């Protein structure tokens, strides 16, 4: 295999993770702008899902293809030099593993952290078949949970929650 193609693959592996991070960060930024400045808590139009998905795909492919192209260009320069491809392959695999592990830990972090009182209350109410839940403000010192149906007329009080 030609050196240029080897380096394209070598750069493309960590480029996958970098492209995923860039795409998710861009979608989060755009969704935040949509929510804060354009639509807020009102219903969003149907096209916004397609728009955000398209932006994610475009950013992902653009960043990934740029990293592959950078690898190809680097491979062209390496044709004139003698360097250890195996060492650079180990660096690429290590960088890819570290980035993939970082993304994985970031995504599962939400499952590992302790749940807030309002999250505990919401889970209890949903498990009991209620539509919504409510907890008193933190400044009140109370740790109770209320569950509501769709009409908000029928509700139950659940005792103390632990934090």
C-alpha positions as CSV (number, residue, x, y, z in Angstrom):
1,X,0.0,0.0,0.0
2,X,1.3,3.4,-0.9
3,X,2.4,5.7,2.0
4,X,0.0,8.4,1.0
5,X,-3.0,6.0,1.5
6,X,-1.5,4.7,4.8
7,X,-1.4,8.2,6.2
8,X,-4.9,9.0,4.9
9,X,-6.2,6.0,6.9
10,X,-3.9,6.9,9.9
11,X,-5.3,10.4,10.1
12,X,-8.9,9.2,9.3
13,X,-9.2,6.9,12.3
14,X,-8.9,9.7,15.0
15,X,-10.6,12.0,12.5
16,X,-13.8,9.9,13.0
17,X,-14.0,10.8,16.6
18,X,-13.0,14.4,16.1
19,X,-15.7,14.7,13.4
20,X,-18.3,13.2,15.7
21,X,-17.4,15.7,18.5
22,X,-17.5,18.6,16.0
23,X,-20.9,17.5,14.6
24,X,-22.4,17.1,18.1
25,X,-21.0,20.4,19.3
26,X,-22.3,22.2,16.2
27,X,-25.8,20.7,16.6
28,X,-25.8,21.6,20.3
29,X,-24.8,25.2,19.5
30,X,-27.5,25.6,16.8
31,X,-30.2,23.9,19.0
32,X,-29.2,26.3,21.8
33,X,-29.5,29.3,19.5
34,X,-32.9,28.0,18.2
35,X,-34.1,27.6,21.8
36,X,-32.8,30.8,23.3
37,X,-33.4,33.3,20.5
38,X,-35.9,31.8,18.0
39,X,-38.5,29.3,19.3
40,X,-38.0,29.0,23.0
41,X,-40.4,26.6,24.7
42,X,-42.9,26.9,21.9
43,X,-43.3,24.0,19.5
44,X,-40.5,23.8,17.0
45,X,-41.3,23.4,13.3
46,X,-40.9,19.9,11.7
47,X,-38.1,21.1,9.5
48,X,-35.8,21.9,12.4
49,X,-35.2,18.2,13.0
50,X,-34.2,17.7,9.4
51,X,-32.1,20.9,9.5
52,X,-30.2,19.9,12.6
53,X,-29.6,16.4,11.3
54,X,-28.4,17.7,7.9
55,X,-26.0,20.1,9.6
56,X,-24.7,17.3,11.8
57,X,-24.1,15.1,8.7
58,X,-22.4,17.9,6.7
59,X,-20.1,18.9,9.6
60,X,-19.3,15.2,10.3
61,X,-18.4,14.4,6.7
62,X,-16.5,17.7,6.2
63,X,-14.3,17.3,9.2
64,X,-13.7,13.7,8.6
65,X,-12.8,14.2,4.9
66,X,-10.5,17.1,5.9
67,X,-8.6,14.9,8.3
68,X,-8.3,12.2,5.6
69,X,-7.0,14.8,3.2
70,X,-4.6,16.1,5.7
71,X,-3.3,12.6,6.2
72,X,-3.0,12.1,2.4
73,X,-1.0,15.4,2.2
74,X,1.2,14.3,5.1
75,X,1.8,11.0,3.4
76,X,2.9,12.8,0.2
77,X,5.6,14.6,2.3
78,X,6.6,11.4,4.0
79,X,7.4,9.7,0.7
80,X,10.7,11.7,0.5
81,X,11.6,11.0,4.2
82,X,12.4,7.8,6.0
83,X,10.3,7.5,9.2
84,X,8.8,4.7,11.1
85,X,5.2,4.2,10.0
86,X,4.7,1.7,12.9
87,X,5.4,4.4,15.5
88,X,3.0,6.8,13.9
89,X,0.4,4.0,13.7
90,X,0.7,3.4,17.4
91,X,0.3,7.1,18.0
92,X,-2.8,7.2,15.8
93,X,-4.4,4.2,17.5
94,X,-3.6,5.6,21.0
95,X,-5.1,9.0,20.1
96,X,-8.2,7.3,18.7
97,X,-8.6,5.2,21.8
98,X,-8.2,8.1,24.1
99,X,-10.7,10.2,22.3
100,X,-13.2,7.4,22.0
101,X,-12.9,6.6,25.7
102,X,-13.4,10.3,26.5
103,X,-16.6,10.5,24.4
104,X,-17.8,7.3,26.0
105,X,-17.2,8.5,29.5
106,X,-18.8,11.8,28.7
107,X,-21.9,10.0,27.4
108,X,-22.3,7.6,30.4
109,X,-21.4,10.3,32.9
110,X,-25.1,11.2,33.2
111,X,-26.0,7.7,34.3
112,X,-23.3,7.5,36.9
113,X,-23.9,10.8,38.7
114,X,-26.4,11.0,41.7
115,X,-29.9,11.9,40.6
116,X,-31.4,15.2,41.8
117,X,-34.6,15.3,43.8
118,X,-36.6,16.5,40.8
119,X,-35.2,13.6,38.7
120,X,-36.1,11.1,41.4
121,X,-39.6,12.5,41.7
122,X,-40.1,12.5,37.9
123,X,-39.0,8.8,37.7
124,X,-41.4,7.8,40.6
125,X,-44.3,9.6,39.1
126,X,-43.7,8.2,35.6
127,X,-43.4,4.7,37.0
128,X,-46.8,5.2,38.8
129,X,-48.4,6.3,35.5
130,X,-48.7,10.0,36.2
131,X,-48.3,12.8,33.6
132,X,-46.0,15.2,35.6
133,X,-44.3,15.8,38.8
134,X,-43.3,18.7,41.1
135,X,-40.9,19.3,44.0
136,X,-40.8,22.3,46.3
137,X,-38.0,24.8,45.9
138,X,-34.7,23.8,47.4
139,X,-34.8,26.9,49.7
140,X,-37.9,25.5,51.4
141,X,-36.0,22.6,52.9
142,X,-38.8,20.2,52.1
143,X,-38.0,17.1,50.1
144,X,-41.5,16.0,49.0
145,X,-42.8,14.9,45.6
146,X,-46.1,15.5,44.0
147,X,-47.5,13.6,41.0
148,X,-50.1,15.1,38.6
149,X,-52.4,13.7,35.9
150,X,-53.1,15.4,32.6
151,X,-55.6,17.8,34.1
152,X,-53.4,18.7,37.1
153,X,-56.5,18.3,39.3
154,X,-55.8,14.8,40.5
155,X,-52.5,14.5,42.3
156,X,-50.8,12.5,45.0
157,X,-48.2,13.5,47.6
158,X,-45.3,11.2,48.0
159,X,-43.3,11.3,51.3
160,X,-39.7,12.4,51.8
161,X,-37.1,11.8,49.1
162,X,-33.5,11.2,49.9
163,X,-30.7,13.0,48.2
